[in-house]
Amino acid sequence: MKCIWIVSLGLCLGLFAVQCQAKTKETLEVQKIAPGLYFHFGHHELPNRDNHGAIANIGFVVGKECVAVLDSGGNPQQGLLLKNTIEKITDVPICYVINSHVHPDHIFGNRSFKGRGVQFIGHKNLARAMQARGGFYLQRSEEQLGVKLAPKDIVLPDIEVTDSLTLDLGHRLLTVTAHGSAHTDNDLSVLDKNSQTLWLSDLLFVEHLPVIDGSLKGWLRELKALSALKVRRVVPGHGPVMGDWPAALKPQEDYLTMLLKEVRSMIRQGKFIEQAIAEVGQMATGRWALFDAFHKKNITLVFAELEWED
């Protein structure tokens, strides 16, 4: 909405017309999945110039004294929208931004949260991963996402999690856990004790094909340990919030176990990676979103991991 301000200076020596643009802060659509816990649902898409990399589930937790952001989004604008949403919902200040891992759809909203009193939290391996991949991410950002990113968009963690960390948001405790190599080698999970909600990010995929960028065997180990937790709901990095834990894990566990068994069998038979890519896991076709985009890549990584095992 445009308006004209008429400004009079001194004894009306001049009239100045000043055009202004009234701006309303845009926000993200979020769901309140528990008291003080909010979730923005991503989409099962590859990052592209239409979605600008904003494809992952992101959210935030509100305590009495602090807000913790759970992944900041796929680009600075999405991060800003998330920040606006938080400020619309609560006056409690943002104290923490927790980055679950290095992938761009989870970290490139970080810059919008930089400011006094905000600390960024990541796995002990996250800074190394950001530095190793950051140049490539920045180089490809405009071509792939239609967003021009700069070195200032690589926001390294202020606090590194080696094992686990407890954050007190004010009568609300979050347990942040660093995991061994699984989806990546820098995965964090967050347990909100008040609501008994486990934020798994990309340690869990629902409907979207699981994507391996770490260790298949390590991921299965981590999932076995996580399945023993007693929680009310889990939030995946991609897909809907799930209330039936650990049953919600079974499709992903079945897929990963299938990869392990079939690729290992082909290696022991002396078959080559090209044969594995052509034959492994074809029964899973049609069961997962983005299967064609990621399944062959998964086989390639699993073959490399298992080829030299004892």
C-alpha positions as CSV (number, residue, x, y, z in Angstrom):
1,M,0.0,0.0,0.0
2,K,1.5,3.3,-1.0
3,C,1.1,6.6,0.7
4,I,2.3,10.2,0.3
5,W,3.6,12.1,3.3
6,I,3.6,15.9,3.0
7,V,6.4,17.3,5.1
8,S,6.5,21.0,5.9
9,L,9.8,22.5,6.8
10,G,10.2,25.8,8.7
11,L,7.9,28.5,7.4
12,C,6.6,26.5,4.5
13,L,9.7,27.3,2.5
14,G,9.1,24.1,0.6
15,L,6.9,21.1,0.3
16,F,8.4,17.7,-0.1
17,A,6.4,14.7,-1.2
18,V,7.8,11.5,0.2
19,Q,6.6,8.2,-1.1
20,C,6.6,5.3,1.3
21,Q,5.9,1.7,1.1
22,A,4.0,0.2,4.0
23,K,5.5,-3.2,4.7
24,T,3.9,-6.0,6.6
25,K,6.3,-8.6,8.0
26,E,5.7,-11.8,6.2
27,T,5.7,-15.0,8.2
28,L,5.8,-18.8,7.6
29,E,2.9,-21.2,8.1
30,V,3.6,-23.2,11.3
31,Q,1.8,-25.8,13.2
32,K,1.7,-25.9,17.0
33,I,2.4,-29.6,17.7
34,A,2.7,-29.2,21.5
35,P,2.6,-26.3,23.9
36,G,5.4,-24.0,22.9
37,L,6.6,-26.2,20.1
38,Y,6.1,-25.1,16.5
39,F,6.7,-26.9,13.2
40,H,6.9,-25.7,9.6
41,F,6.3,-28.5,7.1
42,G,8.7,-28.8,4.1
43,H,8.0,-30.3,0.7
44,H,9.2,-33.5,-1.0
45,E,11.1,-31.6,-3.7
46,L,14.7,-31.3,-4.9
47,P,16.2,-27.9,-4.2
48,N,15.6,-25.7,-7.2
49,R,15.1,-22.1,-8.4
50,D,11.4,-22.2,-7.6
51,N,11.6,-23.3,-4.0
52,H,15.1,-21.7,-3.4
53,G,16.1,-24.7,-1.2
54,A,13.3,-24.2,1.3
55,I,12.3,-27.8,1.4
56,A,13.1,-29.1,5.0
57,N,11.1,-29.2,8.1
58,I,12.1,-26.4,10.5
59,G,10.7,-25.1,13.8
60,F,11.3,-23.6,17.2
61,V,10.7,-24.2,20.9
62,V,9.6,-21.5,23.3
63,G,10.6,-21.5,27.0
64,K,10.0,-18.9,29.7
65,E,13.3,-17.1,29.0
66,C,14.6,-18.3,25.6
67,V,13.5,-19.5,22.2
68,A,15.6,-22.2,20.4
69,V,15.3,-22.4,16.6
70,L,15.4,-26.0,15.2
71,D,17.1,-25.5,11.9
72,S,17.0,-22.1,10.2
73,G,15.9,-23.0,6.6
74,G,17.2,-23.3,3.1
75,N,18.0,-19.6,2.4
76,P,18.3,-16.3,4.2
77,Q,14.8,-15.2,3.2
78,Q,13.2,-18.3,4.8
79,G,15.3,-17.7,7.9
80,L,13.9,-14.1,8.0
81,L,10.3,-15.4,7.6
82,L,10.9,-17.9,10.5
83,K,12.3,-15.1,12.6
84,N,9.3,-12.9,11.9
85,T,7.0,-15.8,12.8
86,I,8.7,-16.3,16.1
87,E,8.5,-12.6,16.9
88,K,4.8,-12.6,16.0
89,I,4.0,-15.6,18.3
90,T,6.2,-14.6,21.3
91,D,8.1,-11.8,23.0
92,V,10.6,-14.3,24.4
93,P,14.0,-13.6,22.9
94,I,15.8,-16.0,20.5
95,C,18.8,-17.4,22.3
96,Y,19.9,-20.4,20.3
97,V,19.9,-21.7,16.7
98,I,20.5,-25.4,16.5
99,N,21.8,-26.7,13.2
100,S,21.0,-30.4,12.9
101,H,23.6,-31.0,10.2
102,V,25.5,-29.5,7.3
103,H,23.0,-29.8,4.4
104,P,22.0,-26.5,2.8
105,D,18.2,-26.8,3.3
106,H,18.8,-26.7,7.1
107,I,21.5,-24.1,7.6
108,F,21.2,-21.2,5.1
109,G,18.6,-19.3,7.1
110,N,21.3,-18.8,9.8
111,R,22.4,-15.3,8.8
112,S,18.9,-13.9,9.5
113,F,19.3,-14.8,13.2
114,K,22.7,-13.3,13.8
115,G,22.7,-10.8,16.5
116,R,23.5,-10.1,20.2
117,G,22.6,-12.9,22.5
118,V,22.0,-15.6,19.8
119,Q,24.3,-18.6,19.9
120,F,24.6,-21.2,17.1
121,I,24.9,-24.8,18.1
122,G,26.2,-27.7,16.0
123,H,27.9,-31.1,16.1
124,K,31.6,-31.1,16.8
125,N,32.1,-32.0,13.2
126,L,29.8,-29.3,11.8
127,A,32.3,-26.5,11.5
128,R,34.7,-28.7,9.5
129,A,31.9,-29.9,7.2
130,M,30.7,-26.3,6.6
131,Q,34.2,-25.2,5.8
132,A,34.9,-28.2,3.5
133,R,31.6,-27.8,1.6
134,G,30.9,-24.1,2.0
135,G,32.7,-23.0,-1.1
136,F,30.8,-25.5,-3.3
137,Y,27.5,-24.5,-1.8
138,L,28.1,-20.8,-2.4
139,Q,29.3,-21.4,-5.9
140,R,26.3,-23.4,-6.9
141,S,23.7,-21.4,-5.0
142,E,22.7,-18.9,-7.7
143,E,22.6,-21.5,-10.5
144,Q,20.8,-24.2,-8.5
145,L,18.6,-22.2,-6.1
146,G,18.3,-18.8,-7.7
147,V,19.8,-17.3,-4.6
148,K,23.1,-15.5,-4.4
149,L,24.8,-16.6,-1.2
150,A,28.0,-15.1,0.2
151,P,30.7,-16.2,2.7
152,K,28.7,-14.4,5.4
153,D,26.0,-17.1,4.9
154,I,28.3,-19.8,6.3
155,V,27.6,-19.3,10.0
156,L,29.8,-21.6,12.1
157,P,28.7,-22.9,15.4
158,D,29.5,-21.0,18.6
159,I,28.9,-24.1,20.7
160,E,30.0,-27.5,19.5
161,V,28.4,-30.7,20.9
162,T,30.7,-33.6,21.4
163,D,28.3,-35.9,23.4
164,S,25.2,-34.2,24.7
165,L,24.2,-30.7,25.9
166,T,21.3,-29.6,28.0
167,L,19.8,-26.2,27.2
168,D,17.5,-24.5,29.8
169,L,15.1,-22.2,28.0
170,G,13.4,-21.3,31.2
171,H,11.3,-24.1,32.8
172,R,11.9,-26.0,29.6
173,L,14.9,-28.3,29.0
174,L,16.3,-29.5,25.7
175,T,18.7,-32.3,25.4
176,V,20.9,-31.9,22.3
177,T,22.7,-35.1,21.3
178,A,25.6,-35.6,18.9
179,H,25.4,-38.8,16.9
180,G,28.0,-41.0,15.3
181,S,28.2,-41.0,11.5
182,A,24.8,-41.8,10.1
183,H,22.8,-39.6,7.7
184,T,26.0,-37.4,7.8
185,D,29.0,-37.4,10.2
186,N,27.5,-34.3,11.9
187,D,24.0,-35.2,13.0
188,L,22.3,-33.7,16.1
189,S,18.9,-34.7,17.6
190,V,17.0,-32.6,20.1
191,L,14.7,-33.9,22.8
192,D,12.2,-31.5,24.3
193,K,11.5,-33.0,27.7
194,N,8.4,-31.0,28.4
195,S,6.4,-32.3,25.4
196,Q,8.4,-35.6,25.1
197,T,9.1,-34.6,21.4
198,L,12.2,-36.0,19.7
199,W,13.3,-33.7,16.9
200,L,15.4,-36.1,14.6
201,S,15.7,-33.9,11.6
202,D,17.3,-36.0,8.8
203,L,18.1,-38.9,11.1
204,L,14.5,-39.8,10.1
205,F,12.9,-39.6,6.7
206,V,9.1,-40.2,6.4
207,E,7.7,-40.7,2.8
208,H,10.9,-39.1,1.3
209,L,13.6,-41.7,0.5
210,P,16.3,-41.7,3.1
211,V,19.5,-40.1,1.8
212,I,22.9,-41.5,2.9
213,D,25.8,-39.0,3.2
214,G,27.6,-40.6,6.1
215,S,27.5,-44.3,7.1
216,L,24.8,-46.9,6.5
217,K,26.0,-49.2,9.2
218,G,26.4,-46.2,11.6
219,W,22.9,-45.0,10.8
220,L,21.4,-48.3,11.6
221,R,23.3,-48.3,14.9
222,E,22.0,-44.9,15.8
223,L,18.5,-45.8,14.9
224,K,18.6,-48.9,17.1
225,A,19.6,-46.7,20.1
226,L,17.0,-44.1,19.3
227,S,14.2,-46.6,19.0
228,A,14.6,-47.4,22.7
229,L,13.7,-43.9,23.7
230,K,10.2,-43.4,25.2
231,V,8.8,-40.3,23.4
232,R,5.3,-39.0,22.5
233,R,6.2,-37.9,19.0
234,V,9.1,-37.5,16.6
235,V,9.8,-34.9,14.0
236,P,11.6,-36.0,10.8
237,G,13.7,-33.7,8.6
238,H,11.3,-34.5,5.8
239,G,7.8,-35.7,6.1
240,P,5.0,-35.4,8.7
241,V,5.3,-35.5,12.5
242,M,4.8,-39.0,13.7
243,G,3.2,-40.1,16.9
244,D,3.8,-43.8,16.8
245,W,7.4,-44.4,17.9
246,P,9.3,-46.5,17.2
247,A,6.9,-48.0,14.7
248,A,7.3,-44.8,12.6
249,L,10.9,-45.9,12.1
250,K,10.2,-49.2,10.4
251,P,9.9,-48.1,6.7
252,Q,13.3,-46.4,6.9
253,E,14.9,-49.1,8.8
254,D,13.6,-51.7,6.3
255,Y,15.0,-49.7,3.4
256,L,18.4,-49.3,5.0
257,T,18.6,-52.9,6.1
258,M,17.7,-54.0,2.5
259,L,20.5,-51.9,1.1
260,L,22.9,-53.5,3.6
261,K,21.9,-57.1,2.9
262,E,21.7,-56.8,-0.9
263,V,24.8,-54.8,-1.5
264,R,26.8,-57.0,0.9
265,S,25.6,-60.1,-0.9
266,M,26.6,-58.8,-4.3
267,I,30.0,-57.8,-3.1
268,R,30.5,-61.3,-1.7
269,Q,29.5,-62.8,-5.0
270,G,32.2,-60.8,-6.7
271,K,29.8,-58.5,-8.6
272,F,30.7,-55.0,-9.5
273,I,29.2,-51.6,-8.5
274,E,27.5,-51.2,-11.9
275,Q,25.5,-54.4,-11.3
276,A,24.6,-53.3,-7.8
277,I,23.3,-49.9,-9.1
278,A,21.2,-51.7,-11.7
279,E,19.7,-54.4,-9.5
280,V,19.7,-53.5,-5.7
281,G,16.4,-52.4,-4.1
282,Q,14.1,-52.4,-7.2
283,M,11.3,-53.7,-5.0
284,A,11.3,-50.3,-3.2
285,T,10.4,-48.5,-6.4
286,G,7.2,-46.5,-6.0
287,R,7.3,-46.6,-2.2
288,W,9.2,-43.4,-1.6
289,A,9.2,-39.8,-2.9
290,L,12.3,-38.9,-4.8
291,F,13.4,-42.5,-5.2
292,D,14.9,-42.0,-8.6
293,A,16.8,-38.9,-7.4
294,F,18.6,-40.6,-4.5
295,H,18.4,-44.4,-4.7
296,K,21.4,-45.0,-7.0
297,K,23.5,-42.5,-5.1
298,N,22.7,-44.5,-1.9
299,I,23.8,-47.7,-3.5
300,T,27.1,-46.1,-4.7
301,L,27.9,-44.9,-1.2
302,V,26.9,-48.2,0.5
303,F,29.0,-50.2,-2.0
304,A,32.1,-48.1,-1.2
305,E,31.4,-48.5,2.6
306,L,31.0,-52.3,2.5
307,E,33.5,-53.2,-0.2
308,W,36.5,-53.4,2.3
309,E,34.7,-54.5,5.4
310,D,36.1,-57.5,7.3
